[in-house]
Amino acid sequence: MLEEQLKKIIIERYGSVMRFSKKIDVPYTTIDTILKRGIDNSNVTNVIKICKELKLSVEDLVDNKKINSILEFDNGEVIDINSNMIKIPVYGTIKAGIPIESQTDITEFVEIPKEWTKGDKSFYGIKISGDSMCPKYNEGDIVIFEYIQDFETANGKDCAIMINGSESTFKKVLLNDQGIVLQPYNLGLYNIMMYSNQQIEELPIKVVGVAREKRTRLI
């Protein structure tokens, strides 16, 4: 579909490009640029927002040119519009003080069911290094985390934790009236870490993900 036709549809349905841009929460200048220059090199997230709102296929929006490649979103997630799976980033480490969506230490991508992300849920993977969580998790395993920052949800679960703005760790979280316990599974070699409610606030200590699935490779 040519950009002129697209603009005509937008104005007919929404009265103006400005009103349409507010409807889909994309800046007016971005929509205006797309309508003037075309969408071939446009941000994929914005293209899909336009398609969903106008109930068009991506193929319609690019004048019947088929898009067969993997499309990458700004947050690092990768999606094939014809697939029931999406690809998420796997990090070699997670760096404390940096939001998950801004992490750059991506080692690979793995697939998860697209339906997992319903309700705006977000996922990422971490490749395990070390043996503090053995025998449940072993070095080289990929653990899929749901991005959650709620301690109550994390209680009793295996979680990615940020400590003191400088350290990230993977431990089982146990809450009590006094504070939080971070428990390794390999208790023969590693100590339990305990923090008071005051330390949780002052250090701080934050949950940044709850383990949802482990993937072990045989080779």
C-alpha positions, -999 to 999 in steps of 0.1 A, spaced: 0 0 0 15 34 -10 21 60 17 -4 84 0 -31 57 4 -21 51 40 -24 88 48 -58 89 32 -71 60 53 -57 76 85 -74 109 78 -107 92 68 -108 71 100 -92 95 125 -96 130 111 -59 138 113 -25 122 115 -20 139 148 -51 122 163 -39 89 149 -4 93 164 -19 99 198 -42 69 194 -12 45 189 12 64 212 37 71 185 51 107 180 34 127 153 68 135 137 75 98 134 42 90 117 47 121 94 82 109 85 69 74 76 42 89 54 67 111 36 97 87 33 81 53 33 82 25 59 109 2 45 135 14 69 112 24 97 112 11 133 94 -23 133 76 -16 165 60 15 150 51 -4 118 33 -31 138 15 -5 159 2 10 127 -8 -24 113 -27 -34 144 -46 -2 147 -56 -1 110 -62 -39 109 -38 -43 81 -11 -69 75 25 -59 73 25 -71 37 -3 -46 29 17 -18 44 47 -24 23 28 -26 -10 27 -64 -10 64 -69 -4 67 -100 18 86 -96 50 102 -130 57 131 -119 79 131 -118 117 120 -84 130 137 -69 160 121 -47 187 138 -20 206 137 -39 239 158 -68 225 130 -92 219 129 -106 184 97 -117 166 87 -135 134 52 -122 126 41 -155 112 54 -176 142 39 -187 175 74 -183 190 95 -153 199 132 -150 205 145 -135 237 181 -125 245 203 -146 267 229 -128 287 263 -141 299 259 -119 330 234 -93 341 251 -61 352 239 -45 384 226 -10 381 216 -14 344 179 -21 335 173 -55 319 162 -39 286 195 -20 285 218 -50 291 243 -55 263 261 -88 272 239 -109 248 255 -143 240 226 -157 219 188 -158 214 164 -186 224 128 -191 216 98 -191 240 61 -194 232 46 -160 222 17 -167 245 40 -164 275 42 -126 269 4 -120 271 -4 -93 296 28 -74 287 50 -100 304 87 -98 296 113 -125 295 151 -129 292 176 -157 296 209 -160 316 236 -186 308 246 -200 342 282 -196 352 295 -213 384 282 -240 407 264 -222 435 230 -235 423 241 -271 417 227 -297 414 194 -280 403 212 -257 378 246 -265 362 272 -244 345 261 -238 309 224 -242 315 202 -214 302 176 -202 326 146 -183 313 135 -155 337 102 -136 338 111 -100 345 95 -94 380 104 -69 407 80 -80 434 94 -97 465 61 -113 474 59 -130 440 96 -140 443 92 -157 477 102 -193 476 114 -191 440 148 -191 422 155 -155 413 179 -131 397 189 -105 423 207 -72 422 227 -62 453 242 -29 463 242 -16 427 273 -35 420 265 -72 422 241 -96 405 234 -131 417 211 -161 412 196 -176 444 165 -190 460 146 -162 477 131 -167 511 113 -139 529 107 -136 567 97 -109 592 133 -98 596 142 -96 560 154 -118 531 174 -150 528 193 -157 495 199 -195 495 223 -214 471 215 -250 465 252 -260 468 253 -255 506 285 -276 509 305 -248 492 284 -217 495 269 -198 524 234 -185 528 232 -147 525 209 -129 549 198 -92 547 176 -72 571 146 -52 559 167 -21 565 195 -34 543 170 -43 516 160 -6 515 195 9 519 218 -12 498 193 -18 480 184 -54 471 161 -59 442 145 -88 425 149 -86 387 135 -119 375 119 -152 386 132 -184 370 105 -200 348 123 -226 328 157 -243 326 173 -255 294 201 -280 295 222 -288 264 237 -322 261 265 -311 239 
